């Protein structure tokens, strides 16, 4: 794996180019990893994947825990790994041992010899040796080590224990890795403790890893305390290696992460939007210094997304976003998707996930352009101001 930083803006925000091992496609960062279920986005089939913006959509996140029931790891290994099984040879897989679609980490302090996860087979204790068998069978381009993630409300003692366990598991995983390190991302935890976050980052940065996976976010910390926690980690990490984060996915959260120097975002935001019947709609007008412009009906909208279940869209024959080049907007209307949602047709989720993924990848593309032009701070200010202005207006109207 190779990673190179190409541009900086606002001190920490940066644009890089990632070449994942075994994949010919170079991916520009900051970028979004597409969340998957057993290797594929939940509602997007392999034949539709190429219609998404390329190469932005060529980095997929998967959880090894999804393969504990079937097909068996032995069968996947015989086939040749995830790429061979799914036929996605031009795509990169990042394996992360966290099923963020379903569960929170175990926080009762009982996972002394292995990490506890909710799996399709029930809650299981996964030891380092078992986890490395999964990685060896799946053959992902990138994989993250086991992590003892804890929520924001745990004690300082529990945070310290989580760091000690996570570092020990990293050492165990590296020792068991047949590729002798390979493209392993060392897990960094520490809960809401700035000191433990920094200590964990220092310990992991001393190991032979290709990058860093920052876990334990999205577990109760506030937007206000998150920058200090992120900076405590990125201040310690070397600049020449990529940083991936899990648990933050809202546009404002992504901007916080980019401002702290995060490169890869492993988020289920698109998945949960799609399940709820929401479509991303904020227009991004490049003629105005990469500042998103909002020109939408205020009914059923929060100036970033619309609820297509709302009755106002029952006879709306316009596309979700005028000018959008995704398959959904080119072929279907808001009224049709509203109908599909109301009759509980899965095609609604398919069309919504296509649009939402396409749209959010465009958001990341504009972030990269703003960084390259040294305008990332302005981009953030305008975006946040517009969002806050709408929320204030909505509160007054209520």
C-alpha positions in Angstrom: 0.0 0.0 0.0 1.2 3.5 -0.8 -0.1 6.9 0.4 1.1 10.3 -0.6 -0.2 13.7 0.7 -0.6 16.2 -2.2 -2.1 19.3 -0.7 -2.8 21.0 2.7 -5.4 23.6 3.8 -6.2 25.2 7.1 -3.3 23.6 8.9 -4.5 20.0 9.1 -6.9 19.3 6.3 -5.2 17.5 3.5 -5.7 15.8 0.1 -3.8 12.5 -0.5 -3.7 9.7 -3.0 -4.1 6.1 -1.8 -2.9 3.1 -3.7 -4.3 0.0 -1.8 -2.2 -3.1 -2.2 -3.4 -5.4 -5.1 -5.7 -2.8 -6.6 -4.8 -0.8 -9.7 -7.2 2.1 -8.9 -5.8 5.1 -7.1 -8.2 6.8 -4.7 -8.1 10.4 -3.7 -8.6 11.3 -0.1 -10.5 12.5 2.0 -13.0 9.9 0.8 -15.9 7.9 1.9 -15.8 4.1 2.3 -19.0 2.5 1.1 -20.6 0.5 3.9 -21.4 -3.1 2.9 -23.1 -6.2 4.1 -21.0 -9.2 3.2 -19.0 -7.1 0.8 -21.6 -5.3 -1.1 -23.7 -2.1 -0.3 -27.0 -3.2 1.2 -29.2 -2.0 -1.7 -26.7 -1.7 -4.6 -26.0 -4.8 -6.8 -22.6 -5.4 -8.5 -24.0 -4.4 -11.9 -25.0 -1.0 -10.6 -21.8 -0.2 -8.7 -19.9 0.9 -11.9 -22.5 3.7 -12.4 -21.3 5.4 -9.3 -18.6 8.1 -9.6 -15.3 6.4 -10.3 -12.8 5.9 -8.7 -14.4 7.5 -5.6 -16.7 4.5 -5.1 -14.0 1.9 -5.4 -13.2 1.7 -1.7 -15.6 -0.6 0.2 -15.8 -1.3 4.0 -16.7 -4.7 5.2 -16.9 -6.4 8.6 -15.3 -9.9 8.9 -18.0 -10.6 11.5 -20.6 -10.9 8.7 -18.9 -14.1 7.4 -19.2 -16.1 10.6 -22.4 -17.9 9.5 -22.1 -18.5 5.7 -20.4 -18.9 3.4 -17.7 -20.4 5.6 -14.3 -18.8 5.8 -12.8 -22.0 4.4 -15.0 -21.8 1.3 -14.1 -18.1 0.8 -10.4 -18.9 1.1 -10.7 -21.7 -1.5 -12.5 -19.3 -3.9 -9.6 -16.8 -3.5 -11.0 -14.2 -1.1 -13.6 -11.5 -1.3 -12.5 -10.1 -4.6 -12.8 -13.5 -6.4 -16.1 -14.4 -4.6 -17.8 -11.1 -5.5 -16.1 -10.5 -8.8 -15.0 -7.0 -7.8 -11.4 -7.0 -9.1 -11.1 -3.3 -9.5 -12.3 -2.5 -6.0 -10.4 -2.3 -2.7 -11.8 -3.7 0.6 -11.1 -2.4 4.0 -11.9 -5.0 6.7 -13.0 -3.4 10.1 -14.0 -5.6 13.0 -17.0 -3.5 13.9 -20.6 -4.1 12.7 -21.7 -0.5 13.1 -25.0 -1.2 11.3 -26.2 -3.2 14.2 -24.5 -2.9 17.5 -22.4 -1.0 20.0 -19.2 -2.5 21.4 -19.1 -4.5 24.6 -18.4 -2.3 27.6 -18.9 -4.5 30.6 -15.2 -5.2 31.1 -15.4 -8.9 30.5 -13.5 -9.0 27.2 -10.1 -9.8 28.8 -8.9 -12.4 26.3 -10.8 -11.3 23.2 -13.1 -8.7 21.7 -16.8 -9.2 22.2 -19.1 -8.6 19.2 -22.7 -9.1 18.3 -22.6 -11.4 15.3 -25.1 -13.3 13.1 -24.4 -16.2 15.4 -25.1 -14.3 18.6 -22.6 -12.4 20.9 -19.2 -13.9 20.5 -15.7 -13.5 21.9 -13.2 -13.1 19.1 -9.6 -13.8 19.9 -6.7 -12.5 17.9 -5.9 -15.9 16.3 -9.5 -16.4 15.2 -9.6 -12.9 13.8 -6.5 -13.4 11.8 -7.9 -16.5 10.3 -10.8 -14.4 9.0 -8.4 -11.8 7.5 -6.3 -14.6 5.9 -9.4 -16.1 4.3 -11.0 -12.8 3.2 -7.8 -11.3 1.8 -8.8 -7.6 2.1 -6.6 -4.9 0.8 -6.6 -3.1 4.2 -7.5 -4.5 7.6 -7.8 -3.0 11.0 -6.7 -4.7 14.2 -9.1 -5.6 17.0 -10.2 -2.7 19.3 -11.7 -2.5 22.7 -14.0 0.5 22.0 -15.8 2.2 24.9 -18.5 4.9 25.0 -17.9 8.5 26.2 -19.3 8.0 29.7 -16.8 5.3 30.9 -14.3 6.0 33.6 -10.7 6.9 33.2 -9.7 3.5 34.5 -11.8 1.8 31.8 -10.4 4.0 29.1 -6.9 3.1 30.2 -7.7 -0.6 30.2 -9.2 -0.3 26.7 -6.0 1.2 25.4 -3.8 -1.5 27.0 -6.0 -4.2 25.5 -6.1 -2.7 22.1 -2.3 -2.3 21.9 -1.8 -5.9 23.0 -4.3 -7.1 20.4 -2.4 -5.1 17.7 0.8 -6.8 18.7 -0.9 -10.2 18.6 -2.4 -9.5 15.2 0.9 -8.4 13.7 2.7 -11.4 15.1 0.0 -13.7 13.5 -0.2 -11.9 10.2 1.2 -14.1 7.4 2.0 -11.0 5.4 4.2 -9.7 8.2 2.3 -6.5 8.8 0.9 -6.0 5.3 -1.7 -3.2 5.0 -2.7 -3.4 8.7 -4.3 -0.3 10.2 -3.5 -0.1 13.9 -6.6 0.6 16.0 -6.6 3.7 18.3 -9.1 4.1 21.1 -9.3 5.9 24.5 -12.9 6.9 24.9 -13.4 10.5 25.9 -10.0 10.8 27.5 -7.6 13.1 25.6 -4.7 11.7 27.5 -5.5 8.1 26.8 -6.2 8.9 23.1 -2.8 10.5 22.9 -1.1 7.6 24.7 -2.8 5.0 22.4 -1.7 7.0 19.3 1.8 7.1 20.5 1.9 3.4 21.2 0.4 2.4 17.9 2.6 4.8 15.9 5.6 2.8 17.2 4.4 -0.4 15.6 4.9 -1.6 12.0 1.6 -0.6 10.6 0.5 0.9 7.2 -2.1 3.3 8.6 -4.4 4.0 11.5 -8.0 3.2 12.3 -9.5 5.6 14.9 -12.3 3.9 16.7 -14.6 4.7 19.6 -16.4 7.7 18.0 -20.1 8.0 17.6 -20.5 6.5 21.0 -21.9 9.4 23.0 -19.3 12.2 22.7 -20.6 15.6 21.8 -19.7 17.7 18.7 -17.9 20.2 21.0 -15.6 17.7 22.7 -14.7 15.7 19.5 -12.1 18.2 18.0 -9.9 17.9 21.0 -10.1 14.1 21.0 -9.3 14.0 17.2 -6.4 16.5 17.5 -4.9 14.5 20.4 -4.6 11.6 18.0 -3.6 13.3 14.8 -1.0 15.5 16.5 0.9 12.3 17.4 0.5 10.3 14.2 3.1 10.5 11.3 1.9 12.5 8.3 2.9 10.0 5.7 0.4 7.3 6.7 -3.4 7.4 6.1 -5.9 7.8 8.9 -9.4 6.1 8.9 -12.2 6.8 11.3 -15.4 5.0 12.1 -18.6 6.3 13.7 -18.9 9.9 12.3 -20.8 10.5 9.1 -23.0 13.6 9.2 -21.8 16.3 6.9 -20.8 18.5 9.9 -19.0 15.6 11.5 -17.1 14.8 8.3 -15.9 18.4 8.1 -14.7 18.1 11.7 -12.8 15.0 10.8 -11.2 16.5 7.7 -10.2 19.6 9.7 -8.4 17.3 12.1 -6.5 15.5 9.3 -8.6 12.4 8.8 -8.4 10.8 5.3 -10.9 7.9 5.2 -14.4 7.9 6.6 -16.1 4.6 7.4 -19.7 5.6 8.0 -23.2 4.2 7.8 -24.8 7.6 7.3 -26.0 6.7 3.7 -27.4 3.4 4.9 -29.5 4.9 7.7 -30.7 7.8 5.4 -31.9 5.3 2.9 -33.7 3.2 5.4 -35.6 6.2 6.6 -36.7 7.2 3.2 -34.5 10.4 3.0 -32.7 11.7 0.0 -29.7 14.1 0.1 -30.5 17.3 -1.7 -28.1 20.0 -0.9 -26.9 21.6 -4.1 -23.2 22.3 -4.5 -22.6 25.3 -6.7 -19.0 25.3 -7.8 -19.3 28.9 -9.2 -19.5 30.2 -5.6 -16.2 29.2 -4.2 -17.4 25.6 -3.5 -20.1 26.7 -1.1 -23.2 24.5 -1.1 -26.3 26.4 -2.1 -29.8 25.4 -1.0 -32.8 26.0 -3.3 -35.4 23.6 -2.0 -38.9 23.6 -0.6 -38.8 24.0 3.2 -41.6 21.4 3.6 -40.2 17.9 4.4 -36.7 19.3 4.2 -33.9 20.4 6.5 -31.9 22.1 3.7 -29.6 19.0 3.4 -32.1 16.2 2.8 -35.8 15.6 2.1 -38.2 13.0 3.4 -39.7 11.4 0.4 -42.4 9.8 2.4 -43.9 13.3 2.9 -47.3 13.8 1.1 -46.0 16.9 -0.7 -44.0 14.7 -3.0 -46.9 12.5 -4.0 -47.4 14.4 -7.3 -43.9 15.9 -7.6 -42.7 14.9 -11.1 -39.2 16.5 -10.7 -36.1 14.4 -10.0 -34.7 14.3 -6.5 -32.1 17.0 -7.5 -32.2 18.9 -10.7 -29.1 18.3 -12.8 -28.0 15.3 -10.8 -26.3 12.7 -13.1 -27.1 9.6 -11.0 -29.2 6.8 -12.4 -32.1 7.6 -10.1 -32.4 11.3 -11.0 -31.9 10.6 -14.7 -34.8 8.0 -14.8 -37.2 8.5 -11.9 -39.2 11.2 -10.1 -39.8 12.1 -6.5 -43.5 11.0 -7.0 -42.4 7.5 -8.1 -40.1 7.0 -5.1 -42.8 8.4 -2.8 -45.2 5.7 -4.2 -42.6 2.9 -3.8 -42.0 3.9 -0.2 -45.7 4.0 0.6 -46.3 0.5 -0.8 -43.1 -0.8 0.8 -41.2 -1.8 -2.4 -37.5 -2.4 -1.9 -36.9 -0.7 -5.2 -37.3 2.6 -3.2 -34.3 1.8 -1.1 -32.3 0.7 -4.2 -33.0 4.0 -6.0 -32.4 6.1 -2.8 -29.1 4.5 -2.0 -27.9 5.0 -5.6 -28.7 8.7 -5.3 -27.5 9.2 -1.8 -24.2 7.5 -2.4 -23.7 9.4 -5.6 -24.5 12.7 -3.9 -22.4 12.2 -0.9 -19.4 11.2 -3.0 -19.8 14.5 -4.7 -19.7 16.2 -1.3 -16.3 14.6 -0.6 -15.1 15.6 -4.1 -15.9 19.3 -3.3 -14.1 19.0 0.0 -11.0 17.9 -1.8 -11.3 20.7 -4.3 -11.7 23.2 -1.5 -8.5 21.9 0.1 -6.5 22.0 -3.1 -7.5 25.7 -3.6 -6.8 26.6 0.1 -10.5 27.4 0.7 -11.4 24.6 3.1 -12.1 26.9 6.1 -14.4 29.1 3.9 -16.2 25.9 2.7 -16.8 24.8 6.3 -18.0 28.2 7.5 -20.5 28.7 4.7 -21.8 25.1 5.0 -22.3 25.4 8.8 -23.8 28.9 8.6 -26.4 27.8 6.1 -27.3 24.8 8.2 -27.6 26.7 11.4 -29.6 29.4 9.7 -32.2 26.9 8.5 -32.4 25.3 12.0 -33.0 28.7 13.6 -35.7 29.6 11.0 -37.4 26.2 11.6 -37.4 26.7 15.4 -39.0 30.2 15.0 -41.6 28.9 12.6 -42.4 26.0 15.1 
